[in-house]
């Protein structure tokens, strides 16, 4: 039981790391507006976001994060950004519970930048 508790704690902490990275990336993307849209259409109740600017902001944020992700994606509906991050990790006693395979940790975060 002790090995199981240690493995579960390790998996939980790894999930927290991935979630934290994903949250930061979503916030960075939500604050990175598409300036061309702002200059042509102005700002309404939300900052106008595009997929290209969101992906660039996420890539920049994750490059500074220090933890490598195995994959990530960023999508936007023009007002809200949704970021999905995945990392495969080796956990304590993974050889016992996972047969030596890495554990997938996936997190999703969304952010919106209101202009009030």
C-alpha positions in Angstrom: 0.0 0.0 0.0 2.9 2.4 0.7 4.2 1.9 -2.8 0.8 2.7 -4.2 0.4 5.8 -2.1 3.9 7.1 -3.2 3.1 6.4 -6.9 -0.3 8.1 -6.6 1.3 11.1 -5.0 3.9 11.3 -7.7 1.3 11.1 -10.4 -0.7 13.8 -8.7 2.3 16.2 -8.4 3.1 15.6 -12.1 -0.5 16.5 -13.0 -0.2 19.7 -11.0 3.0 20.6 -12.9 1.3 20.1 -16.3 -1.8 21.9 -15.2 0.2 24.9 -14.0 2.1 25.1 -17.3 -1.1 24.9 -19.2 -2.8 27.6 -17.1 0.1 30.0 -17.6 0.1 29.3 -21.3 -3.7 30.0 -21.6 -3.4 33.2 -19.7 -0.4 34.4 -21.8 -2.4 33.6 -25.0 -5.5 35.4 -23.8 -3.4 38.5 -23.2 -1.9 38.4 -26.6 -4.3 40.2 -28.8 -4.2 40.3 -32.6 -3.2 43.9 -33.1 -4.3 44.0 -36.8 -7.9 43.2 -35.7 -7.7 45.8 -32.9 -6.5 48.5 -35.3 -9.2 47.7 -37.9 -12.2 46.8 -35.8 -11.4 48.2 -32.3 -11.9 46.6 -29.0 -15.3 45.5 -27.8 -16.0 43.7 -24.6 -13.1 41.3 -25.1 -9.7 41.3 -26.7 -9.8 39.9 -30.2 -7.8 36.7 -30.4 -6.7 34.6 -33.4 -5.4 31.1 -33.6 -2.0 32.3 -34.9 -1.4 34.8 -32.1 -2.6 32.3 -29.5 -0.3 29.6 -30.7 2.7 32.1 -30.8 2.0 33.2 -27.3 1.6 29.6 -26.0 4.9 28.6 -27.7 6.7 31.6 -26.2 5.3 30.9 -22.7 6.1 27.2 -22.8 9.6 27.9 -24.0 10.2 29.8 -20.8 8.5 27.2 -18.6 11.5 24.9 -18.2 9.4 21.7 -18.3 9.2 19.9 -21.6 5.8 18.9 -22.9 5.3 16.1 -25.4 2.5 17.9 -27.1 0.3 20.9 -26.8 -2.4 22.7 -28.8 -4.1 26.1 -28.7 -7.5 27.0 -30.1 -9.6 30.1 -29.9 -13.1 31.1 -30.7 -12.0 34.7 -31.0 -12.6 35.6 -27.4 -11.4 32.7 -25.3 -8.3 30.5 -25.7 -8.3 26.8 -24.8 -4.9 25.2 -24.4 -4.3 21.4 -24.1 -1.0 20.1 -22.8 0.3 16.6 -22.6 3.4 15.1 -21.0 4.5 11.5 -20.5 6.3 11.0 -17.1 8.0 8.3 -15.2 6.5 8.0 -11.8 7.9 6.4 -8.6 7.3 2.6 -8.8 6.0 2.9 -12.3 7.8 -0.3 -13.1 5.4 -2.0 -10.6 2.1 -0.3 -11.5 2.6 0.6 -15.1 4.9 -2.1 -16.3 7.7 0.5 -16.9 5.6 2.5 -19.3 5.4 6.3 -18.8 2.2 7.8 -17.4 0.3 10.3 -19.6 -0.6 13.6 -17.8 -2.9 15.8 -19.8 -4.3 19.2 -18.8 -6.7 21.6 -20.4 -7.0 25.3 -19.5 -9.1 28.2 -20.9 -8.7 31.9 -20.4 -10.5 35.0 -21.6 -9.2 38.6 -21.3 -12.1 41.0 -20.7 -11.4 44.7 -21.4 -13.4 46.2 -18.5 
